[in-house]
Amino acid sequence: MRLKFLFFPIVLVIALAIFFGFIWPEFGNLAEIRTIKAAKMAELKAINDKQAAIAMIGKKISDNMAGEAIVNEYLPKVKVEEKIINGINYLATDANISLVNMTVGGAAKDVNAVANQIVAAVDPATGLPVIDKAEKIKYTTVSISLVGEYDKIRLFLDNLQKMPMLNTIQNLNIHKQENKPTEDAQPSSLLAMTANVDFGYLGVSKIDNQLGKKFEDKLDDQTIESLASYISQKSQLIEGGSKGKANPFLAN
C-alpha cells in the first residue's frame, strides 16, 4: 500500500509530462488541421460550382449549335488563310470587280500585340501597373489590289466588313485607273484600289484563378443574334436619290 502511495505522484508527473509534451500539442495541430480542412472544403466547393457552371453552359452550347457555329466562324481559333482567300474572291466576284492581286502575310504589326495587353492591377511595391501579357485576339494581314467601278468597289468594301470573320481595314487607297491614250478613247470609270486588312482569330490563352472565380453559366444570346444579323446583311447598289457625285473620281 505504501508503494502505491509512493509511486502515485511519480506516475502522475509522468502522465502530465506525456500529456503536455505529446498529447496537448496534437490538440493544437488538430485545430490547425480543422482550419486547413475548412479552407480546402471551401476551395472544393468553389471547384464543384465551377464544374457545374461549365456543365450547364456546355449543355446550353450543345442546345445552341447554330450560335456556336456563328461565333467560331466569326472568330476562329486558328489562322484560316484559305477561308480568307475564298471569302475575298467571292466578294470580288459578287461585286463584279477584278481582283488583281492578294497577298496573305504573317502576324500584324506589334501595335496589335501592345493593344492586347491589359492593365490587370497595380504593384503595391512599385506603384506601377502590372500588365497581363496573356495573348488575346491575333491578326493576319492581307493585302488586296483590285480594279472596278466606284459603286462596285463601295459594295465590295461594305460587304467586306460584314464578312463572317472579324476584320479591320488598316489602310485604303483608291485612285483612277490609268489608260493608254488613243484617239477615240473615252474617259474610263474604272478605279484601282489597294488595301491592307487585318483578319482576327482567337488564340487559346490561360486565365488565373481570380478570373476563373467570375465564371458564369450564361450565354450572351443577344450578342449572338446581333452578330448573326450583322454578318448576314448584304449591301445594295444605291440608285438615284444620292447626294453628290455618283463617282467622285470622275470630272464634271
TIRO-466360 format. One record per residue: x negated, y negated, z negated of N, C-alpha, C in turn. Coordinates in steps of 0.05 Angstrom, whole numbers, padded with zeros to 5 digits, always signed. Example, Ala and Ser with C-alpha at 12.3 -4.5 7.8 and 13.67 -1.06 7.14 Angstrom:
% residues 2
-00264+00114-00156-00246+00090-00156-00264+00066-00156
-00257+00045-00142-00273+00021-00143-00258-00001-00157
This chain:
% residues 252
-00017+00024+00000+00000+00000+00000-00017-00025+00000
-00038-00024-00016-00056-00047-00016-00070-00052+00011
-00075-00029+00024-00087-00031+00051-00069-00046+00070
-00043-00040+00067-00023-00053+00085-00024-00084+00080
-00023-00091+00055-00024-00120+00049-00051-00132+00058
-00072-00116+00057-00098-00126+00065-00100-00131+00095
-00089-00111+00111-00091-00113+00140-00070-00130+00153
-00048-00136+00138-00026-00152+00150-00035-00180+00159
-00050-00195+00142-00060-00221+00152-00078-00219+00176
-00094-00198+00175-00113-00194+00198-00097-00188+00224
-00077-00171+00222-00061-00164+00245-00046-00189+00254
-00035-00204+00235-00020-00228+00242-00038-00248+00257
-00063-00252+00247-00081-00270+00260-00088-00261+00288
-00092-00234+00291-00099-00223+00317-00075-00227+00336
-00050-00222+00326-00027-00224+00343-00023-00253+00352
-00027-00272+00333-00024-00301+00341-00046-00308+00361
-00070-00298+00357-00092-00304+00376-00085-00293+00403
-00074-00269+00404-00067-00257+00430-00044-00273+00443
-00024-00281+00426-00001-00296+00436-00009-00323+00448
-00025-00338+00432-00032-00365+00442-00055-00364+00462
-00071-00342+00462-00093-00340+00481-00085-00329+00508
-00066-00311+00508-00059-00298+00533-00030-00301+00541
-00012-00298+00522+00017-00298+00529+00027-00326+00533
+00021-00345+00515+00031-00372+00518+00023-00386+00544
-00002-00383+00553-00009-00395+00579+00008-00384+00602
+00016-00359+00599+00032-00347+00620+00060-00360+00622
+00070-00369+00598+00095-00384+00599+00092-00410+00616
+00069-00423+00612+00064-00447+00628+00062-00441+00657
+00048-00419+00663+00046-00410+00691+00074-00403+00703
+00090-00391+00686+00117-00383+00695+00134-00408+00702
+00132-00429+00686+00146-00453+00691+00136-00466+00718
+00110-00465+00721+00099-00476+00746+00108-00460+00770
+00108-00433+00767+00117-00416+00788+00146-00421+00795
+00163-00426+00775+00191-00432+00780+00194-00458+00796
+00177-00478+00789+00178-00503+00804+00170-00499+00833
+00149-00484+00837+00140-00478+00864+00161-00462+00880
+00173-00443+00866+00194-00427+00878+00218-00444+00887
+00225-00463+00870+00248-00481+00877+00241-00497+00901
+00216-00507+00903+00208-00523+00926+00208-00506+00951
+00198-00481+00949+00197-00463+00972+00225-00456+00981
+00243-00452+00961+00271-00445+00968+00284-00469+00983
+00277-00493+00975+00288-00517+00989+00277-00518+01017
+00251-00512+01021+00240-00511+01048+00253-00489+01065
+00257-00466+01052+00270-00444+01066+00299-00451+01075
+00313-00465+01057+00340-00474+01064+00339-00493+01088
+00319-00512+01088+00317-00531+01110+00311-00516+01136
+00294-00495+01135+00288-00480+01159+00313-00465+01168
+00328-00453+01150+00352-00439+01157+00372-00458+01170
+00374-00483+01159+00392-00503+01170+00383-00510+01199
+00357-00513+01203+00347-00519+01230+00353-00496+01249
+00349-00471+01240+00355-00448+01257+00384-00447+01264
+00401-00454+01245+00430-00454+01251+00437-00476+01271
+00424-00499+01267+00428-00521+01286+00419-00514+01314
+00395-00501+01316+00384-00493+01342+00402-00473+01355
+00412-00453+01339+00430-00433+01349+00456-00446+01359
+00466-00466+01345+00490-00480+01353+00487-00495+01379
+00465-00510+01380+00460-00526+01405+00453-00507+01428
+00441-00484+01422+00436-00465+01443+00462-00454+01455
+00481-00449+01437+00507-00440+01447+00521-00461+01463
+00519-00487+01454+00531-00508+01469+00518-00511+01497
+00492-00508+01498+00478-00510+01523+00487-00487+01542
+00490-00463+01530+00499-00440+01546+00527-00444+01556
+00543-00458+01541+00571-00463+01549+00572-00486+01569
+00550-00501+01572+00549-00524+01590+00526-00522+01609
+00525-00500+01625+00503-00495+01642+00500-00516+01664
+00523-00528+01672+00522-00548+01693+00507-00573+01682
+00512-00581+01657+00498-00603+01646+00469-00598+01642
+00462-00573+01634+00434-00566+01632+00420-00567+01659
+00433-00558+01680+00421-00559+01706+00416-00587+01715
+00435-00605+01709+00432-00633+01717+00407-00646+01703
+00405-00641+01677+00383-00652+01662+00356-00640+01671
+00355-00614+01675+00330-00602+01684+00323-00610+01713
+00343-00617+01729+00337-00626+01756+00327-00654+01756
+00339-00671+01739+00332-00699+01738+00305-00703+01725
+00299-00687+01705+00273-00689+01690+00261-00661+01687
+00248-00651+01708+00238-00624+01707+00214-00622+01687
+00207-00597+01680+00186-00593+01660+00159-00591+01673
+00157-00588+01699+00131-00586+01713+00133-00603+01739
+00109-00606+01751+00109-00620+01777+00124-00604+01798
+00139-00619+01814+00155-00605+01835+00150-00620+01862
+00125-00618+01871+00118-00633+01896+00135-00625+01919
+00141-00600+01923+00157-00591+01946+00185-00602+01944
+00196-00604+01921+00223-00615+01917+00223-00645+01924
+00201-00659+01916+00199-00688+01923+00197-00692+01953
+00180-00676+01966+00177-00679+01995+00203-00673+02009
+00216-00651+02002+00241-00644+02015+00263-00666+02010
+00263-00677+01986+00283-00697+01979+00279-00723+01995
+00254-00732+01997+00248-00757+02012+00254-00752+02042
+00246-00729+02052+00251-00723+02080+00281-00723+02086
+00296-00711+02068+00325-00711+02071+00337-00739+02071
+00328-00756+02053+00339-00783+02051+00331-00799+02077
+00307-00795+02087+00299-00809+02111+00315-00800+02135
+00319-00774+02138+00336-00764+02160+00364-00773+02157
+00375-00773+02133+00403-00781+02128+00407-00810+02134
+00387-00827+02129+00389-00856+02135+00381-00862+02163
+00373-00842+02179+00366-00846+02207+00342-00865+02210
+00321-00860+02194+00297-00875+02197+00274-00855+02201
+00251-00865+02212+00229-00848+02218+00209-00848+02195
+00204-00824+02184+00185-00821+02163+00157-00817+02176
+00140-00838+02174+00114-00837+02188+00094-00822+02172
+00092-00827+02146+00072-00814+02130+00081-00812+02101
+00072-00791+02088+00079-00787+02060+00055-00773+02046
+00045-00785+02025+00022-00773+02010+00030-00769+01981
+00027-00744+01972+00033-00738+01944+00007-00737+01929
+00003-00756+01911-00022-00758+01896-00020-00743+01870
-00040-00749+01852-00040-00736+01826-00024-00752+01806
-00035-00752+01781-00021-00767+01760-00022-00797+01765
-00002-00811+01756-00001-00840+01759-00023-00853+01742
-00028-00878+01746-00050-00892+01733-00046-00892+01703
-00068-00898+01689-00069-00895+01660-00049-00913+01645
-00039-00934+01659-00020-00952+01645+00005-00936+01636
+00012-00915+01651+00035-00899+01643+00029-00884+01618
+00004-00874+01616-00003-00859+01592-00003-00877+01567
-00012-00902+01571-00011-00921+01549+00017-00928+01541
+00035-00930+01561+00062-00937+01555+00076-00915+01540
+00066-00890+01543+00079-00867+01530+00070-00864+01500
+00050-00880+01492+00041-00879+01464+00062-00894+01447
+00069-00881+01425+00090-00892+01407+00078-00899+01380
+00083-00923+01370+00074-00930+01344+00091-00915+01323
+00079-00896+01310+00094-00879+01292+00095-00890+01263
+00073-00901+01253+00072-00910+01226+00048-00929+01223
+00044-00939+01198+00022-00957+01192+00004-00943+01172
-00022-00942+01177-00041-00930+01160-00044-00947+01135
-00037-00937+01111-00039-00954+01086-00067-00962+01079
-00087-00947+01089-00114-00953+01082-00125-00977+01098
-00118-00977+01124-00129-00998+01142-00108-01019+01149
-00082-01012+01146-00061-01030+01153-00056-01031+01183
-00070-01013+01198-00067-01013+01227-00046-00993+01236
-00032-00997+01258-00012-00978+01267-00025-00952+01276
-00011-00930+01269-00020-00903+01276-00006-00896+01302
-00021-00888+01323-00009-00882+01349-00004-00852+01351
+00021-00846+01358+00028-00818+01364+00020-00812+01393
+00000-00796+01397-00011-00791+01424+00002-00767+01437
+00024-00758+01427+00038-00735+01440+00047-00743+01468
+00042-00726+01487+00049-00733+01515+00080-00732+01518
+00091-00752+01531+00119-00753+01536+00124-00748+01566
+00135-00768+01580+00140-00765+01609+00114-00769+01625
+00108-00751+01643+00086-00753+01661+00096-00761+01688
+00078-00772+01705+00086-00782+01731+00067-00772+01753
+00079-00768+01776+00064-00762+01801+00070-00784+01821
+00049-00796+01832+00053-00818+01851+00055-00808+01880
+00075-00819+01894+00079-00811+01922+00078-00837+01939
+00062-00837+01960+00060-00860+01978+00077-00853+02003
+00094-00872+02011+00113-00868+02033+00109-00890+02054
+00109-00882+02080+00109-00901+02102+00131-00892+02121
+00148-00912+02129+00170-00905+02147+00177-00929+02164
+00192-00924+02185+00200-00945+02204+00230-00942+02209
+00244-00964+02209+00273-00963+02215+00285-00991+02214
+00311-00992+02218+00325-01018+02217+00329-01026+02188
+00335-01052+02185+00336-01063+02158+00358-01050+02141
+00382-01047+02152+00404-01036+02136+00398-01007+02129
+00385-00993+02147+00379-00964+02142+00357-00961+02122
+00338-00979+02122+00317-00979+02101+00330-00985+02074
+00348-01004+02074+00361-01011+02049+00377-00987+02038
+00390-00973+02057+00405-00949+02049+00387-00928+02038
+00363-00924+02050+00344-00905+02041+00335-00912+02012
+00328-00937+02008+00318-00945+01981+00340-00942+01960
+00365-00948+01967+00386-00946+01947+00391-00917+01940
+00389-00899+01960+00393-00871+01955+00369-00859+01941
+00345-00871+01945+00321-00861+01932+00323-00863+01902
+00334-00886+01892+00336-00889+01863+00358-00872+01852
+00376-00862+01868+00397-00844+01859+00390-00815+01864
+00365-00810+01872+00356-00783+01877+00357-00768+01851
+00365-00742+01851+00367-00727+01826+00340-00720+01814
+00323-00740+01811+00297-00737+01797+00289-00765+01788
+00279-00767+01764+00271-00793+01753+00249-00805+01770
+00252-00829+01780+00232-00842+01796+00232-00872+01792
+00209-00884+01797+00205-00913+01794+00189-00923+01818
+00200-00943+01833+00185-00955+01855+00166-00975+01843
+00140-00970+01846+00120-00987+01834+00113-01011+01852
+00112-01007+01878+00107-01030+01896+00120-01024+01923
+00128-01045+01937+00143-01042+01962+00134-01064+01981
+00130-01057+02006+00121-01076+02027+00137-01070+02052
+00152-01091+02062+00168-01088+02086+00159-01111+02105
+00153-01104+02130+00145-01123+02150+00155-01115+02177
+00153-01133+02196+00162-01128+02223+00144-01107+02236
+00157-01090+02252+00142-01070+02267+00130-01083+02292
+00104-01081+02296+00091-01094+02318+00097-01078+02344
+00104-01093+02365+00110-01080+02391+00089-01090+02412
+00084-01073+02431+00066-01081+02453+00080-01101+02471
+00068-01124+02477+00081-01145+02493+00085-01136+02522
+00110-01139+02532+00116-01133+02560+00133-01156+02571
+00137-01157+02597+00151-01179+02609+00180-01180+02601
+00194-01157+02600+00222-01156+02593+00227-01146+02565
+00207-01150+02548+00210-01140+02520+00231-01156+02505
+00248-01141+02490+00268-01153+02474+00258-01154+02445
+00267-01173+02429+00259-01174+02401+00267-01148+02387
+00249-01135+02374+00255-01110+02361+00267-01115+02333
+00286-01098+02326+00298-01099+02299+00285-01079+02280
+00265-01065+02289+00252-01045+02273+00233-01058+02253
+00233-01046+02229+00215-01056+02207+00198-01033+02198
+00174-01039+02188+00157-01019+02176+00157-01023+02146
+00159-01001+02131+00160-01002+02102+00139-00983+02090
+00125-00993+02069+00107-00976+02054+00115-00979+02024
+00113-00958+02009+00120-00959+01981+00105-00938+01966
+00100-00943+01940+00089-00924+01921+00110-00918+01901
+00117-00893+01898+00139-00885+01879+00128-00865+01859
+00133-00870+01834+00125-00851+01812+00149-00833+01806
+00145-00807+01808+00165-00787+01801+00158-00774+01774
+00177-00774+01756+00171-00765+01729+00179-00736+01724
+00163-00723+01707+00170-00696+01697+00163-00695+01667
+00177-00678+01653+00174-00678+01624+00155-00656+01615
+00131-00665+01605+00112-00646+01595+00121-00636+01567
+00114-00611+01562+00121-00599+01536+00103-00611+01514
+00114-00620+01492+00099-00631+01470+00109-00621+01444
+00091-00621+01424+00099-00611+01397+00107-00635+01380
+00124-00630+01361+00131-00651+01342+00125-00642+01314
+00120-00661+01296+00114-00654+01269+00139-00648+01253
+00135-00639+01228+00158-00631+01212+00176-00654+01205
+00165-00678+01203+00181-00701+01196+00202-00707+01217
+00193-00705+01243+00212-00709+01265+00232-00686+01267
+00222-00662+01260+00240-00638+01262+00262-00639+01242
+00259-00654+01220+00280-00656+01200+00305-00670+01210
+00301-00686+01231+00323-00702+01242+00338-00687+01264
+00331-00661+01268+00344-00646+01290+00374-00642+01284
+00391-00648+01304+00419-00646+01300+00431-00628+01322
+00452-00613+01315+00465-00595+01334+00485-00610+01351
+00476-00630+01365+00495-00646+01382+00483-00649+01410
+00501-00649+01429+00494-00654+01457+00506-00681+01465
+00490-00697+01479+00499-00723+01488+00514-00719+01515
+00539-00709+01513+00554-00703+01537+00560-00729+01553
+00562-00751+01540+00568-00776+01554+00545-00784+01572
+00520-00781+01562+00497-00787+01579+00495-00768+01602
+00501-00742+01598+00500-00723+01620+00521-00730+01641
+00545-00738+01632+00566-00746+01652+00558-00771+01667
+00546-00790+01653+00537-00815+01666+00515-00809+01686
+00497-00791+01679+00475-00784+01697+00485-00770+01721
+00504-00751+01717+00516-00736+01740+00530-00755+01758
+00544-00775+01747+00559-00794+01764+00539-00812+01779
+00517-00819+01766+00498-00838+01778+00484-00825+01802
+00474-00801+01798+00458-00788+01820+00476-00777+01842
+00502-00775+01837+00520-00765+01858+00530-00787+01876
+00525-00812+01869+00534-00834+01885+00517-00836+01911
+00530-00847+01931+00515-00850+01956+00523-00877+01969
+00502-00893+01975+00508-00919+01985+00518-00918+02014
+00533-00938+02021+00544-00940+02049+00533-00966+02061
+00531-00966+02087+00522-00990+02101+00543-01012+02098
+00534-01036+02092+00552-01059+02088+00559-01070+02115
+00585-01070+02122+00594-01080+02148+00611-01105+02144
+00601-01128+02152+00617-01153+02150+00620-01162+02121
+00625-01188+02119+00630-01199+02092+00605-01204+02076
+00582-01197+02087+00557-01200+02071+00547-01229+02075
+00535-01239+02054+00524-01266+02055+00496-01266+02066
+00489-01287+02080+00462-01289+02091+00459-01274+02116
+00434-01269+02124+00429-01255+02149+00433-01225+02146
+00441-01212+02167+00444-01183+02167+00416-01171+02165
+00396-01184+02177+00369-01175+02176+00351-01200+02171
+00342-01204+02147+00326-01229+02141+00299-01230+02155
+00291-01208+02168+00265-01207+02181+00266-01216+02210
+00291-01221+02220+00294-01230+02248+00298-01260+02248
+00288-01273+02270+00291-01301+02273+00320-01308+02280
+00328-01333+02275+00356-01341+02281+00360-01340+02311
